[in-house]
Amino acid sequence: MTDFSAILKDLRRPRLLIRAARHGLSDYRRDRDLKRLLHLGALPSPDRALSVLLSEEAEIEGNRQTGSACYNVARHIEVLIALMAEARLLPRAPV
């Protein structure tokens, strides 16, 4: 099993993107937003969703860093919101 909490903790993105994503967390609805972002009919488990979202975010981040014309800041924020929200659904490791 992948340690998503460590991966997400090591993610370094511009502060404005992270703040915008945190602000959008309160409006996140898994059934609506995850289906739209991932183009799925059925909802995947949180760990499967995180795998797909991390791949999508890495591609978007690459576009941002290279200054690609296909970079979409709104999509980037939506994916970051979904990443944060799905990470909250993972079971917590015992302390």
CORSUL-V633288 format. One record per residue. N is the residue number from 1. RES is the residue in three letters. SS is DSSP state (helix for helix, strand for strand, loop for the rest). Layout:
N|RES|SS / N|RES|SS
This chain:
1|MET|loop / 2|THR|loop / 3|ASP|loop / 4|PHE|helix / 5|SER|helix / 6|ALA|helix / 7|ILE|helix / 8|LEU|helix / 9|LYS|helix / 10|ASP|helix / 11|LEU|loop / 12|ARG|loop / 13|ARG|loop / 14|PRO|loop / 15|ARG|helix / 16|LEU|helix / 17|LEU|helix / 18|ILE|helix / 19|ARG|helix / 20|ALA|helix / 21|ALA|helix / 22|ARG|helix / 23|HIS|helix / 24|GLY|helix / 25|LEU|helix / 26|SER|helix / 27|ASP|helix / 28|TYR|loop / 29|ARG|loop / 30|ARG|helix / 31|ASP|helix / 32|ARG|helix / 33|ASP|helix / 34|LEU|helix / 35|LYS|helix / 36|ARG|helix / 37|LEU|helix / 38|LEU|helix / 39|HIS|loop / 40|LEU|loop / 41|GLY|loop / 42|ALA|loop / 43|LEU|loop / 44|PRO|loop / 45|SER|loop / 46|PRO|helix / 47|ASP|helix / 48|ARG|helix / 49|ALA|helix / 50|LEU|helix / 51|SER|helix / 52|VAL|helix / 53|LEU|helix / 54|LEU|helix / 55|SER|helix / 56|GLU|helix / 57|GLU|helix / 58|ALA|helix / 59|GLU|helix / 60|ILE|helix / 61|GLU|helix / 62|GLY|helix / 63|ASN|helix / 64|ARG|helix / 65|GLN|helix / 66|THR|helix / 67|GLY|loop / 68|SER|loop / 69|ALA|loop / 70|CYS|loop / 71|TYR|loop / 72|ASN|loop / 73|VAL|helix / 74|ALA|helix / 75|ARG|helix / 76|HIS|helix / 77|ILE|helix / 78|GLU|helix / 79|VAL|helix / 80|LEU|helix / 81|ILE|helix / 82|ALA|helix / 83|LEU|helix / 84|MET|helix / 85|ALA|helix / 86|GLU|helix / 87|ALA|helix / 88|ARG|helix / 89|LEU|helix / 90|LEU|loop / 91|PRO|loop / 92|ARG|loop / 93|ALA|loop / 94|PRO|loop / 95|VAL|loop
